[in-house]
């Protein structure tokens, strides 16, 4: 029986200076998936979430001794779409582990898009590209690297990249190893504590040009109703989970499955509240009402822009009116909303930015998240020198104040929502360079 360690490294919390996303302390679902498969094949596996435990890279050595193989991710599933830009903490953690073992493997977005760079910087035995679950299992069965799809490694001074792997049937996944993660260490400030991440499917059929989907595989895949319901039952009844986030890129791409799972949660009457992310034009009143009864408290919606020419430019394939209608349906159903907006698209003018902000105020969601577009490799966005564009950061900082300190916003929200909104707003301000 092999001893396997799966590692999520430490990151600055709650943000990294100049980063585009928070470094929230959220559970590494992709590692829990890997662990469940490894347990089924008889391995002794542990998950070390150095981020949740606040174990800095220089202190990692005492936690990683005695394992036959160690796998470390630069981006767990909750960071697949918006990975960190500054990966110095990951590389430093790898450096300390690499001094203890030759059996070190890295996975995540960064090695997937920059094979040579990550192999050189980490000196890992192999890079796992794309979705890692069954690739990790193959490595732990001691198969020769040359026989494993989805890995890249050095051989005789040259980098060998085997054909892609990882695009498996999600229905084959076992229940994630939630028991190896302490739910009490995780939370989402809007929902609460005892938090877990779930997914019903993986991938998206839409073609938004700014979206980074390389980690998800080429096609939309879903789990079965029975599978998702058992995952929820196990997490809630046996692991103490009371809040959750379905991290599907487009939650309502499979409405039949969503409705079936909602029916399960309604019957069970769990003390469980949750959120999801979806497109505004995927919403309908019947499904929203069922989601509300099933414990849905919040929906994340990618509005992206309030200027039709920019929505068309980035392939969002929606309209301002559909965004308005979707948000109104959520309000009618009693579900809170958080809207994402992006600034800095090619050809965007100062007038466009102000129009986007006015549209955000018109939508009047409970929470907003304003971001500068980042040209992730393998997305279709081309934005030269975006990191040097301070004008956008300055504008975003200004409109955060204007949005959250509006009298109409302060007057209508209850004190709990106000506190959470302002906490989000202040945290986001600090991330701006």
C-alpha positions in Angstrom: 0.0 0.0 0.0 1.5 3.3 -1.1 1.4 6.5 1.1 0.2 9.4 -1.1 0.0 13.1 -0.2 -2.1 15.6 -2.1 -1.1 19.2 -1.4 -2.8 22.6 -1.8 -0.1 25.2 -1.1 -0.3 28.3 1.0 -1.4 31.6 -0.6 -1.5 35.1 0.8 -4.9 35.5 2.4 -7.4 37.0 1.6 -5.6 38.4 -1.5 -2.3 38.7 -3.3 -1.3 42.2 -4.2 -2.2 42.9 -7.8 -4.2 39.7 -8.2 -7.5 39.5 -9.9 -9.2 37.2 -7.5 -9.4 36.5 -3.8 -7.5 33.6 -2.2 -10.4 32.4 -0.3 -10.0 29.4 2.0 -12.1 27.0 0.0 -11.8 23.2 0.0 -9.8 21.7 -2.9 -12.5 19.6 -4.5 -10.2 18.3 -7.2 -7.9 16.9 -4.6 -10.8 15.3 -2.8 -11.8 13.6 -6.1 -8.2 12.3 -6.5 -8.2 11.0 -2.9 -11.5 9.2 -3.4 -10.2 7.3 -6.4 -6.9 6.5 -4.7 -8.7 5.1 -1.6 -10.8 2.9 -3.9 -7.6 1.4 -5.4 -6.2 0.7 -2.0 -3.8 3.6 -1.4 -3.3 5.3 1.9 -3.9 8.9 1.0 -3.9 12.3 2.9 -4.8 15.8 1.8 -2.6 18.6 3.2 -4.4 22.0 2.7 -1.5 24.3 3.6 -3.7 27.2 2.6 -6.4 26.4 5.1 -3.9 25.5 7.8 -1.8 28.6 7.0 1.4 26.5 6.6 3.9 28.8 4.9 6.3 27.3 2.3 9.3 27.5 4.7 7.4 25.4 7.2 6.1 22.7 4.9 8.9 20.1 5.2 7.8 18.7 8.6 4.4 18.0 7.1 5.4 16.1 4.0 7.9 13.4 5.2 7.3 9.7 4.8 5.2 9.7 1.7 5.9 7.6 -1.4 4.5 10.1 -3.8 3.5 13.8 -3.4 1.2 15.7 -5.8 0.8 19.5 -5.5 -1.6 21.7 -7.4 -1.1 25.2 -8.5 -4.9 25.6 -8.9 -7.5 23.4 -7.3 -10.9 23.2 -9.0 -12.2 26.5 -7.5 -9.3 28.2 -9.2 -9.5 26.5 -12.6 -11.3 29.3 -14.3 -9.5 32.2 -12.6 -6.1 30.9 -11.4 -3.5 33.0 -9.6 -1.2 35.1 -11.7 1.6 35.3 -9.1 2.6 31.7 -8.4 5.6 32.4 -6.3 4.1 30.8 -3.1 3.4 27.6 -5.2 6.9 27.5 -6.5 8.5 28.2 -3.1 6.4 25.3 -1.6 7.5 23.0 -4.4 11.1 23.9 -3.8 11.0 22.9 -0.2 9.2 19.7 -0.9 11.5 18.8 -3.9 14.5 18.7 -1.5 12.9 15.8 0.3 11.7 13.5 -2.6 12.1 12.7 -6.3 8.5 11.5 -6.4 7.0 15.0 -6.8 4.3 15.7 -9.4 2.6 19.0 -10.1 -0.8 19.7 -11.6 -3.1 22.6 -12.3 -3.6 25.4 -14.8 0.0 26.7 -14.9 1.6 23.4 -15.9 -1.2 22.8 -18.4 -0.4 25.9 -20.4 3.3 26.3 -19.7 4.7 22.8 -19.6 8.4 23.6 -20.2 8.3 26.6 -17.8 6.8 24.7 -14.9 8.9 21.6 -15.4 12.0 23.8 -15.3 10.9 25.8 -12.4 9.7 22.9 -10.2 12.1 20.1 -11.4 9.1 17.8 -10.8 9.1 14.3 -12.0 6.1 15.1 -14.2 3.5 17.7 -15.0 -0.2 16.6 -15.1 -2.1 18.5 -17.7 -5.8 19.3 -17.5 -8.2 17.4 -15.2 -6.0 15.3 -12.9 -8.1 12.7 -11.2 -7.5 9.5 -13.1 -4.0 10.6 -14.2 -3.0 10.8 -10.6 -4.5 7.3 -10.1 -2.4 5.9 -13.0 0.8 7.4 -11.6 0.1 5.9 -8.2 -0.3 2.4 -9.8 3.3 2.8 -10.8 2.6 2.8 -14.5 5.5 3.9 -16.7 5.1 7.7 -17.4 5.4 7.0 -21.1 2.2 5.0 -20.9 0.1 7.6 -19.1 -2.1 10.1 -21.1 -2.0 13.7 -20.0 1.5 13.8 -18.5 4.6 15.7 -19.6 8.1 14.8 -18.3 11.8 15.1 -19.1 13.5 12.1 -20.7 17.2 12.3 -21.9 17.1 16.0 -21.7 14.0 16.4 -23.8 10.4 17.2 -22.8 8.0 14.4 -23.7 4.3 15.2 -23.7 1.9 12.3 -24.0 -1.5 12.7 -25.7 -4.1 14.6 -23.7 -6.1 12.6 -21.1 -8.6 13.5 -18.3 -11.7 13.9 -20.5 -13.4 11.1 -18.6 -17.1 10.3 -17.9 -17.9 12.2 -14.6 -20.4 9.5 -13.8 -17.4 7.2 -13.0 -16.2 9.5 -10.2 -16.7 8.2 -6.6 -18.0 10.4 -3.9 -15.3 13.0 -3.1 -13.3 12.3 0.0 -15.0 15.0 2.0 -14.0 13.1 5.2 -10.3 14.1 4.5 -11.2 17.8 4.6 -12.4 19.6 7.8 -15.5 21.5 6.8 -15.1 23.8 9.8 -11.9 25.3 8.3 -13.8 26.5 5.2 -16.3 29.3 4.7 -17.8 31.7 2.2 -18.4 35.1 3.8 -21.8 35.6 2.1 -23.1 32.1 3.0 -21.4 31.1 6.2 -19.2 28.4 7.7 -18.9 24.6 7.4 -18.5 25.0 3.7 -18.0 22.6 0.8 -17.7 22.8 -2.9 -19.7 20.6 -5.2 -20.1 20.2 -9.0 -22.9 18.7 -11.0 -21.1 18.9 -14.3 -17.9 20.1 -15.9 -17.4 22.4 -18.9 -19.6 24.8 -20.8 -21.2 24.9 -24.3 -20.9 28.7 -24.6 -18.0 30.5 -26.3 -17.3 33.6 -24.3 -13.9 34.8 -25.5 -12.6 35.9 -22.2 -13.3 32.6 -20.5 -10.5 30.3 -19.5 -11.8 26.7 -19.9 -8.7 24.7 -20.7 -8.9 22.7 -17.4 -12.4 21.5 -18.1 -12.1 19.3 -21.2 -13.6 19.8 -24.6 -17.2 18.9 -23.9 -19.9 19.4 -21.3 -20.2 16.4 -19.0 -22.6 15.8 -16.1 -22.9 13.5 -13.1 -26.1 11.4 -12.4 -28.8 12.5 -10.1 -28.1 9.6 -7.8 -24.4 10.5 -7.7 -24.9 14.2 -6.8 -27.6 13.3 -4.2 -25.2 10.9 -2.5 -22.4 13.4 -2.5 -24.7 15.9 -0.8 -26.0 13.3 1.7 -22.4 12.2 2.7 -21.1 15.8 3.0 -24.1 17.0 5.0 -24.9 14.0 7.2 -21.5 12.6 7.8 -19.0 15.5 7.4 -20.9 18.4 9.0 -21.3 20.6 5.9 -24.0 23.3 6.2 -23.2 25.6 3.2 -22.0 24.8 -0.3 -21.2 26.3 -3.7 -21.9 24.4 -6.9 -18.8 25.5 -9.0 -20.3 24.5 -12.3 -19.4 27.1 -15.0 -23.1 27.1 -16.2 -25.3 25.6 -13.5 -28.5 25.7 -15.5 -27.0 24.0 -18.6 -28.7 20.9 -17.3 -32.0 22.0 -15.8 -33.4 18.5 -15.5 -30.6 17.4 -13.2 -30.8 20.7 -11.2 -34.5 20.2 -10.6 -34.1 16.5 -9.5 -31.4 17.5 -7.0 -33.5 20.3 -5.7 -36.4 17.9 -5.2 -34.0 15.7 -3.1 -32.9 18.7 -1.0 -36.6 19.8 -0.5 -37.6 16.3 0.7 -34.6 16.0 3.0 -35.1 19.4 4.6 -31.4 19.7 5.5 -30.0 22.7 7.3 -28.1 23.5 4.2 -27.9 26.7 2.1 -26.0 27.0 -1.1 -25.1 29.2 -4.1 -24.3 28.6 -7.8 -23.2 30.5 -10.9 -25.2 30.7 -14.1 -26.1 33.0 -17.0 -29.0 35.4 -16.6 -30.6 34.2 -19.8 -30.7 30.6 -18.5 -33.0 31.5 -15.6 -36.7 30.8 -15.4 -39.2 31.4 -12.7 -40.2 27.7 -12.1 -36.6 26.6 -11.6 -35.8 29.6 -9.5 -38.7 28.9 -7.1 -37.6 25.3 -6.8 -34.0 26.4 -6.1 -35.2 28.7 -3.4 -37.2 26.0 -1.7 -34.1 23.8 -1.9 -32.0 26.2 0.0 -30.4 28.4 -2.7 -29.6 31.8 -1.2 -27.3 33.4 -3.8 -26.7 33.2 -7.5 -23.5 34.5 -9.2 -24.2 35.9 -12.6 -21.7 37.0 -15.2 -23.1 40.2 -16.5 -19.6 41.2 -17.8 -20.8 44.4 -19.5 -23.7 46.8 -19.9 -22.7 47.8 -23.4 -24.1 45.7 -26.2 -21.1 46.2 -28.6 -18.8 44.8 -25.9 -21.1 41.9 -25.1 -21.1 41.1 -28.8 -17.3 41.6 -29.1 -16.6 38.9 -26.5 -19.1 36.4 -27.7 -21.4 36.6 -24.6 -24.4 35.9 -26.9 -26.9 37.7 -24.7 -28.5 41.2 -24.4 -28.8 43.9 -21.8 -32.5 43.2 -21.6 -32.0 39.5 -20.8 -29.6 40.4 -18.0 -32.2 42.8 -16.6 -35.0 40.1 -16.8 -32.8 37.4 -15.2 -31.9 39.6 -12.2 -35.5 40.6 -11.8 -36.6 36.9 -11.7 -34.1 36.2 -8.9 -35.4 39.2 -6.9 -39.0 37.9 -7.3 -37.9 34.5 -6.2 -36.2 35.9 -3.1 -32.7 34.8 -4.1 -29.8 37.2 -3.7 -27.5 38.0 -6.6 -23.9 38.9 -7.2 -23.0 40.2 -10.6 -19.6 40.1 -12.2 -18.4 42.9 -14.5 -15.3 43.1 -16.6 -13.3 46.2 -17.6 -10.5 46.6 -20.1 -11.7 44.9 -23.3 -10.0 46.0 -26.5 -11.7 49.1 -27.9 -13.4 50.0 -24.6 -13.6 53.7 -23.9 -14.1 55.8 -20.8 -17.7 56.4 -21.9 -18.2 52.6 -22.2 -16.9 52.1 -18.6 -19.3 54.7 -17.3 -22.2 53.0 -19.2 -21.2 49.7 -17.6 -21.2 51.2 -14.2 -24.6 52.8 -14.7 -25.9 49.5 -15.9 -24.6 47.8 -12.8 -26.6 50.3 -10.7 -29.6 49.6 -12.8 -29.4 45.9 -12.1 -29.0 46.7 -8.4 -27.8 43.3 -7.4 -27.0 42.6 -3.7 -23.3 42.3 -4.4 -21.0 43.2 -7.3 -17.5 42.2 -8.3 -15.7 44.5 -10.7 -12.6 43.0 -12.4 -10.0 44.0 -14.9 -9.9 41.5 -17.8 -6.9 39.2 -17.7 -5.8 37.5 -20.9 -5.4 33.9 -19.6 -3.5 31.8 -22.0 -5.8 29.7 -24.3 -8.6 32.3 -23.9 -9.4 34.3 -27.0 -8.8 37.7 -25.4 -5.9 39.8 -26.7 -4.9 42.6 -24.3 -1.3 43.8 -24.6 0.3 45.3 -21.4 -2.9 45.0 -19.4 -1.0 44.7 -16.1 0.5 48.2 -16.6 -3.0 49.7 -17.1 -3.4 51.6 -13.9 -6.3 53.7 -15.3 -8.7 50.7 -15.0 -7.6 49.9 -11.5 -8.3 53.5 -10.5 -11.7 53.4 -12.1 -12.7 50.2 -10.4 -11.6 51.5 -7.0 -13.8 54.6 -7.6 -16.9 52.7 -8.6 -16.7 50.3 -5.7 -17.1 53.2 -3.4 -19.9 54.6 -5.6 -21.8 51.3 -5.7 -21.7 50.2 -2.1 -22.0 53.6 -0.5 -25.1 54.6 -2.4 -27.9 55.8 -0.1 -30.4 53.6 -2.0 -28.2 50.6 -1.4 -27.6 51.3 2.3 -31.3 51.9 2.9 -32.7 48.8 1.4 -30.3 46.1 2.5 -30.5 44.5 6.0 -27.5 44.9 8.3 -26.2 41.4 7.6 -26.1 41.9 3.9 -24.6 45.3 4.3 -21.8 44.0 6.4 -21.0 41.2 4.0 -21.2 43.5 1.0 -18.9 46.1 2.5 -16.5 43.3 3.6 -16.3 42.1 0.0 -15.9 45.6 -1.3 -13.1 46.5 1.1 -11.3 43.2 0.4 -11.5 43.7 -3.3 -10.1 47.2 -3.1 -7.0 46.0 -1.5 -6.3 43.6 -4.4 -6.0 46.5 -6.8 -2.5 47.5 -7.6 
